Amino acid sequence: MGFAHLPAVMIGDPADHVPAGPVPSSRGGTRLLDLVKVQARLREPDGCPWDREQTHRTLARHLLEETHELLEAIDADDDAAVRDELGDLLLQVTFHAQIAADEGRWDIDDVAEGLIRKLIHRHPHVFGDVDVAGSDEVLVNWEKLKAEEDGGRKGVDEAIPASLPALARAAKVQRRAAGWGFEWRSVPGAIGALREELDELEEATSPEEAEEEVGDVLFATVAVARKLGVDPESALRRTIAGFAARYERFVVLAAERGVDVGTAPEDELRALFREAR
């Protein structure tokens, strides 16, 4: 399906497309509204001094911390922690919105309205008459519609935060390119490209060439992950955690058997590390 065939499905008030009926939440969303009230109260003249002193900039580090704490909870499959950390992250949203509201710029309703407009416009297969073959096509259409909102296609890495972790940045660049038709069409194709990059890495003859080829290998690995439906950042975090736990078991085994890790043959270390699974 080409970009030109994606219809503009949202006409007029986005509320026209909001599903009718009660809010599908245990308390009808009332506690979310209460949160907005509590946040506003904390920022009042006789509220909390610390809350009143905060700005978008002073809260930035808290947003980053809360995001990473949520990621840790997700990686640990800790359902209760995910719920709690989502609350902390939600606090950041309401806090920033209240700061803007206090300054007369915009408020939480404006944030929600913008999000509703975005979601409806970028889901024409739900709110319009566009047909999609699966989630891959949804993501491709998302990038096309996003470009439409921004006034046309931009550079493939334009406006992607430089602070984004490299693997996540690579995945976003590739997803944006896929929105314009450039991506490996199959898993075997992506894996074949990865093998080619590994071959080139083996042939590198200088640190500079090696650095370039390692980058190519990592980028190609991200492409394979995307075709497999795997988030490379999450996958690597899990692998690091798994390695750390396994390494600690390996150290215990080595100590129990009197193996000097610094001088033992590589084959012996590999065998011991395999045993530490």
Secondary structure, 3 states (H helix, E strand, C coil): CCHHHCCCCCCCCHHHHCCCCCCCCCCCCHHHHHHHHHHHHHCCCCCCHHHHHCCHHHHHHHHHHHHHHHHHHHHCCCHHHHHHHHHHHHHHHHHHHHHHHHCCCCCHHHHHHHHHHHHHHCCHHHHCCCCCCCHHHHHHHHHHHHHHHCCCCCCCCCCCCCCCCHHHHHHHHHHHHHCCCCCCCCHHHHHHHHHHHHHHHHCCCCHHHHHHHHHHHHHHHHHHHHHHCCCHHHHHHHHHHHHHHHHHHHHHHHHHCCCCCCCCCHHHHHHHHHHCC
